[in-house]
């Protein structure tokens, strides 16, 4: 309606405006809760040593796998980390 009639003036009561604001806040709260749940399920990063032990391979093998694209590293502050979910996917089970 607004696109079709851009010069139309709307009159709202205080109650209408309050209901609209509450609807907007409820939507924002739902989005925030969804994002918080997603963050809680976010990937856990593990160290090179932990990845090596979980996979029963040497650190050199992990280096080669990164170069070959088998298991990609994540660099954080110059330190090598691996996504636990990537390792679980590689192994085919939850660790």
C-alpha positions in Angstrom: 0.0 0.0 0.0 2.8 2.4 0.8 4.5 1.7 -2.5 1.3 2.3 -4.4 0.3 5.5 -2.5 3.5 7.1 -1.1 1.7 10.3 0.0 -1.0 8.7 2.1 -1.0 9.8 5.8 -1.6 7.1 8.4 -3.1 7.8 11.7 -2.1 5.5 14.6 -3.2 5.3 18.1 -0.8 4.9 20.9 -2.0 1.3 21.4 -1.3 0.5 17.7 2.2 2.0 18.0 2.8 0.0 21.2 1.6 -3.2 19.6 3.9 -2.6 16.6 6.9 -1.9 18.8 6.2 -5.1 20.8 6.0 -7.1 17.6 9.3 -5.7 16.4 10.9 -6.5 19.8 9.6 -10.0 19.8 11.0 -10.6 16.4 14.4 -9.2 17.4 14.3 -11.4 20.5 13.6 -14.5 18.4 16.5 -13.7 16.1 18.9 -13.1 19.1 17.9 -16.5 20.6 18.4 -18.2 17.3 21.9 -16.6 16.9 22.8 -17.6 20.5 21.8 -21.2 19.9 23.9 -21.2 16.7 26.9 -19.8 18.5 26.5 -22.4 21.2 26.7 -25.1 18.5 29.6 -23.4 16.8 32.6 -25.4 15.8 35.2 -26.3 18.4 38.8 -25.7 17.4 41.4 -28.1 18.6 45.2 -27.9 18.6 47.7 -29.6 16.3 48.6 -32.0 19.1 45.0 -32.9 19.9 44.2 -33.5 16.2 47.3 -35.7 15.8 46.2 -37.8 18.8 42.6 -38.1 17.8 43.5 -39.2 14.3 46.5 -41.3 15.3 48.7 -39.6 12.7 51.9 -37.5 12.9 51.9 -33.7 12.8 53.7 -34.0 9.4 50.7 -36.1 8.1 48.4 -33.3 9.2 50.6 -30.8 7.3 50.4 -32.9 4.2 46.7 -33.4 4.5 46.3 -29.6 4.7 48.3 -29.1 1.5 46.3 -31.9 -0.2 42.9 -30.5 1.0 42.1 -33.6 3.1 41.9 -31.7 6.4 42.3 -27.9 6.2 43.9 -26.0 9.1 42.5 -22.8 10.6 45.2 -20.2 11.5 44.5 -18.2 14.6 47.2 -15.8 15.8 49.7 -17.8 13.8 48.8 -21.0 15.5 47.4 -24.0 13.6 44.0 -25.2 14.7 41.6 -27.8 13.3 37.8 -27.9 13.3 36.6 -30.8 15.4 33.7 -31.3 13.1 36.1 -31.7 10.1 38.0 -34.4 12.0 34.7 -36.1 12.9 33.6 -36.0 9.3 37.0 -37.5 8.2 36.7 -40.3 10.8 33.0 -40.7 10.1 32.0 -40.6 13.8 31.4 -38.2 16.7 34.5 -37.9 18.9 
